[in-house]
């Protein structure tokens, strides 16, 4: 996973620095990085890897690709805001046990809580919009709708935030509005999840020689678990076994790749094989 920073993040960072709120800036940075790591971990569990993520004031912009299933998209999208909310809850609980940590963790808690709540909103490019798109039957209309909603909300927040900034000297709201506007208009390419079947495990280095590896595994094991055994330095064969431990079928990497393309990665390998035969 590659990470880069958008100029809007530096704008917010500069504002916090001018106000001497370095602790809050660090809190947001920690929360954003943890947010993206949660996305990444869930993506890996579902058998995907991530492209470049652009860090903005309230998270990373991720394009709405269609290279993964709706269920996987929802799980990946919700993993990060739920992690932020759980992390904030853990910090609050720690204050009851060790009150002394309050002064050191308050800003991190506020930032993580804000990231969790904000990213559940159904505005593109927030995580909530990806859930809406995944649940919609007409995805093109859904993408258009959440982008328009995000841009409209961004414009309202920007101008409303400018008016409030005159009184409160707080530019968080207008910066968030710019985040929604930029995310809705300038959809970045290459910032999405890529299916592992197009990635390294299926590409072999025959020049240095390969070793053969045999793995005995349950036919009820999901496809993404099998992918974890693949390596460019070996050729892997899977012996499927039933509940009694009896061998049912031998599966090569090429066949596994076909099954992963035609089925959701959470599908048990035995069912995926039956689907391919029907």
matplotlib code that plots the C-alpha trace (Angstrom):
import matplotlib.pyplot as plt

x = [0.0, 1.4, 0.5, 0.8, -0.6, -3.0, -2.3, -5.6, -4.1, -1.1, -3.5, -5.3, -1.9, -0.7, -3.8, -3.3, 0.3, -0.6, -3.0, -0.5, -2.7, 0.1, -1.4, -4.7, -2.9, -1.0, -4.3, -5.8, -2.7, -2.7, -6.5, -6.2, -3.3, -5.1, -8.2, -6.4, -4.6, -8.0, -9.1, -5.9, -6.2, -9.8, -8.9, -6.1, -8.4, -10.8, -7.9, -7.2, -4.3, -4.5, -3.1, -2.1, -4.1, -4.1, -4.4, -6.8, -8.1, -10.7, -9.3, -8.0, -9.7, -10.5, -12.0, -15.3, -13.9, -15.9, -13.1, -14.5, -17.8, -20.5, -20.2, -16.4, -16.7, -19.1, -16.8, -13.7, -15.5, -17.0, -13.9, -12.1, -14.8, -15.9, -12.2, -12.0, -15.2, -13.9, -10.6, -12.2, -14.4, -11.2, -9.5, -12.5, -12.6, -8.9, -9.7, -11.7, -8.8, -5.9, -7.2, -3.7, -3.7, -6.6, -4.4, -2.3, -5.1, -7.9, -7.0, -6.4, -9.9, -11.6, -9.9, -10.6, -14.3, -14.7, -13.2, -15.4, -18.7, -17.9, -16.9, -20.2, -22.0, -23.3, -21.3, -18.6, -15.7, -16.6, -16.9, -20.6, -21.0, -19.3, -21.9, -24.7, -23.2, -22.7, -26.3, -27.7, -29.0, -28.1, -24.6, -24.0, -26.9, -25.8, -22.3, -23.7, -26.1, -23.5, -21.1, -23.7, -24.7, -21.1, -20.4, -23.6, -22.8, -19.2, -20.3, -22.7, -20.0, -17.4, -19.4, -21.1, -17.7, -16.1, -18.8, -18.3, -14.5, -14.8, -16.2, -14.5, -11.2, -11.9, -11.4, -12.1, -15.6, -14.6, -11.6, -13.9, -16.2, -13.2, -12.5, -15.9, -15.8, -12.4, -13.3, -16.5, -15.1, -11.6, -11.9, -8.4, -7.4, -5.4, -6.7, -8.6, -8.3, -6.9, -7.8, -4.9, -5.4, -3.7, -0.9, 2.4, 1.4, 0.5, 3.6, 6.5, 10.3, 11.3, 14.9, 15.9, 13.9, 10.8, 10.0, 6.8, 4.5, 1.5, -1.1, -3.9, -6.9, -10.6, -13.0, -15.0, -12.1, -12.8, -10.8, -8.9, -7.3, -5.8, -4.3, -2.2, -0.1, 1.0, 4.5, 6.4, 9.2, 7.1, 4.4, 1.5, -1.0, -4.0, -5.4, -9.0, -10.3, -13.8, -15.0, -13.6, -10.1, -10.5, -9.1, -11.7, -9.8, -6.4, -6.4, -3.6, -2.8, -4.2, -7.5, -7.5, -7.0, -10.1, -12.2, -11.1, -12.1, -15.6, -16.5, -16.4, -13.2, -15.3, -16.8, -15.7, -13.4, -15.6, -18.7, -16.6, -15.6, -19.2, -20.2, -17.5, -18.7, -22.4]
y = [0.0, 3.3, 6.5, 10.1, 13.3, 15.7, 19.5, 19.9, 17.9, 20.2, 23.2, 21.8, 20.9, 24.5, 25.8, 23.6, 24.6, 28.4, 27.8, 25.8, 22.7, 20.3, 17.6, 17.6, 17.5, 14.4, 12.9, 13.3, 11.9, 8.8, 8.4, 8.6, 6.2, 3.8, 4.2, 3.3, 0.4, -1.0, -0.8, -2.5, -5.3, -6.1, -6.0, -8.5, -10.8, -10.8, -11.5, -8.0, -5.6, -1.8, 0.8, 4.3, 6.0, 9.8, 11.1, 14.0, 15.8, 13.2, 10.0, 8.6, 8.9, 5.5, 5.1, 3.1, 0.3, -2.8, -5.4, -6.8, -8.1, -5.9, -7.8, -7.4, -3.7, -3.2, -5.0, -3.1, 0.2, -0.3, -1.8, 1.6, 3.8, 1.0, 0.6, 4.4, 4.2, 1.1, 2.8, 5.9, 3.7, 1.9, 5.3, 6.5, 3.2, 3.6, 7.0, 5.2, 2.8, 5.2, 8.8, 10.2, 9.3, 11.6, 14.7, 12.6, 10.8, 13.3, 14.7, 11.2, 10.2, 13.2, 12.8, 9.1, 9.6, 12.3, 10.2, 7.2, 9.2, 11.4, 8.5, 6.8, 9.7, 8.7, 11.4, 10.4, 9.8, 8.8, 5.2, 5.4, 6.2, 2.9, 1.0, 2.9, 2.0, -1.6, -2.0, -0.2, -2.1, 0.6, 1.4, 4.1, 6.1, 5.5, 6.7, 9.8, 10.4, 10.2, 12.3, 15.0, 14.8, 15.0, 18.1, 19.8, 19.1, 20.3, 23.6, 24.2, 23.3, 25.4, 28.6, 28.0, 27.2, 30.4, 32.4, 30.6, 30.8, 34.6, 34.2, 31.0, 31.0, 27.3, 26.3, 22.6, 22.8, 24.6, 22.3, 19.3, 20.9, 21.2, 17.6, 16.5, 18.8, 17.6, 14.0, 14.3, 16.1, 14.8, 11.1, 9.8, 6.8, 3.9, 4.5, 1.3, -2.3, -4.8, -8.4, -10.7, -12.9, -10.1, -9.7, -11.4, -14.8, -16.2, -14.9, -17.4, -16.9, -20.0, -18.7, -19.4, -22.7, -23.6, -26.0, -28.0, -27.6, -29.7, -28.4, -30.6, -28.4, -28.6, -28.3, -25.9, -23.5, -20.1, -19.3, -16.4, -18.7, -20.8, -17.7, -17.2, -20.3, -19.0, -17.7, -16.8, -19.2, -22.4, -24.3, -25.1, -28.0, -28.3, -31.6, -31.1, -33.2, -33.7, -33.8, -37.3, -36.3, -38.2, -36.7, -35.5, -33.5, -32.0, -28.3, -26.5, -22.8, -22.2, -23.7, -21.7, -18.5, -19.3, -20.1, -16.8, -14.8, -16.5, -16.5, -14.3, -14.9, -15.9, -18.9, -22.3, -23.9, -27.0, -25.0, -22.9, -26.2, -27.3, -23.9, -24.3, -27.8, -26.7]
z = [0.0, -1.1, 0.8, -0.4, 1.1, -0.6, -0.4, 1.6, 4.4, 4.6, 4.6, 7.7, 9.2, 8.7, 10.4, 13.4, 13.6, 13.5, 16.4, 18.3, 18.2, 17.3, 19.6, 17.7, 14.4, 15.6, 16.7, 13.3, 11.6, 13.9, 13.3, 9.5, 9.3, 11.6, 9.4, 6.3, 7.9, 9.0, 5.3, 4.2, 6.8, 5.8, 2.2, 2.7, 4.7, 1.7, -0.7, -2.1, -2.1, -2.2, -4.7, -3.7, -1.0, -0.9, 2.6, 3.0, 6.1, 6.8, 5.4, 2.1, -1.3, -2.7, -6.1, -6.4, -8.6, -9.4, -9.3, -6.0, -4.8, -3.1, 0.1, 0.1, -0.7, 2.3, 4.7, 3.5, 3.7, 7.2, 8.7, 9.1, 10.6, 13.0, 14.0, 14.7, 16.8, 18.7, 19.3, 20.7, 23.0, 24.2, 24.9, 26.9, 28.9, 29.7, 31.3, 34.0, 34.7, 34.3, 34.6, 34.1, 30.4, 29.7, 28.9, 26.5, 24.7, 24.5, 21.1, 19.7, 21.0, 19.5, 16.1, 15.9, 16.9, 14.3, 11.6, 12.5, 12.5, 9.5, 7.3, 7.8, 6.0, 2.5, 0.7, -1.9, -1.3, 2.3, 3.3, 3.7, 0.0, -0.9, 1.2, -0.6, -4.0, -3.1, -2.0, -5.0, -8.0, -10.5, -9.5, -12.1, -10.8, -7.2, -7.9, -9.6, -6.7, -3.9, -5.8, -6.4, -2.7, -1.6, -3.8, -2.6, 1.0, 0.4, -1.0, 1.9, 4.4, 2.7, 2.6, 5.9, 7.5, 6.1, 7.8, 11.1, 10.8, 11.0, 14.5, 15.7, 13.8, 13.0, 9.4, 9.9, 8.4, 5.2, 4.7, 5.1, 2.5, 0.1, 0.8, -0.4, -3.4, -4.6, -3.9, -5.9, -8.9, -9.2, -8.8, -8.7, -10.8, -9.4, -5.9, -5.5, -4.5, -6.9, -7.1, -6.1, -9.2, -11.1, -8.6, -7.7, -6.2, -9.7, -11.4, -11.0, -11.2, -13.2, -13.8, -10.3, -10.1, -8.2, -5.4, -5.3, -2.3, -1.4, 1.0, 2.4, 3.2, 3.9, 1.0, 3.3, 3.4, 1.7, -1.4, 0.1, 2.7, -0.2, -1.7, 1.5, 0.6, -2.8, -3.4, -6.5, -5.5, -5.4, -7.3, -5.0, -5.2, -2.9, -1.9, -0.8, 2.1, 3.4, 7.1, 7.5, 6.2, 3.0, -0.2, -2.7, -5.3, -6.3, -7.2, -9.0, -9.0, -12.5, -11.5, -8.2, -10.2, -12.3, -9.3, -7.6, -10.7, -11.1, -7.4, -4.3, -2.4, 0.7, -1.2, 0.1, -2.4, -2.6, -3.6, -6.1, -7.8, -8.0, -9.5, -12.2, -13.1, -13.4]

ax = plt.figure().add_subplot(projection="3d")
ax.plot(x, y, z, "-o")
ax.set_aspect("equal")
plt.show()
